[in-house]
Amino acid sequence: MIDETLFEAEEKMEKAVEVVKEDFAGIRTGRANPAMFHKLLVDYYGAPTPLQQLASFQTPEARTLLISPFDKGAMKNIEKALRDSDFGANPSNDGNVIRIVLPELTQERRKEYIKLAKHKGEEGKVAIRNVRRHAMHDLDKFIKDGEVGEDDGKRGEKELDALTKKYVDQVEDLTKRKEAELLEV
């Protein structure tokens, strides 16, 4: 029972770290990266659709991204979604592909992105702590109901604390790396 609870908690903590990684991929650095647009939704025939499902991406240069829509009829909607996004990019359309040249990051914009990265990292740590709290509640219930002994319950709690520390440290490490990446000019 304790092992199942710990295993389930570890899986959820891993997922929380993965979500943080995905969020960080969407935070822009000085380079063009298709992962920046993984949460961008485009109005495709009345249905909000992820951009990755509507087009392919190429990065011919560090700050240039070419987006080739699979359906040329969706080009205007893709262009509108890109223009309305907060990437600070102005897409240009030549009829076949949409070209985005990302502007240089200003120091002010870098600070905003660092603040956003810290916020996303903190959200990830909160999610991990919530998983810990739920697992701890389950362990306490097992002890209270007499399903496991007091010593086994304490051992499970120590293992849960070690897991929590491991995954919180991973998120902190990811946050520091993203900050360093954003600060490099």
PyMOL commands that set and color helices and strands:
alter all, ss='L'
color gray80, all
select helices_A, chain A and resi 2-25+34-37+51-53+72-84+107-144+150-183
alter helices_A, ss='H'
color red, helices_A
select strands_A, chain A and resi 41-44+47-50+55-61+64-69+92-93+98-101
alter strands_A, ss='S'
color yellow, strands_A
deselect
rebuild
show_as cartoon
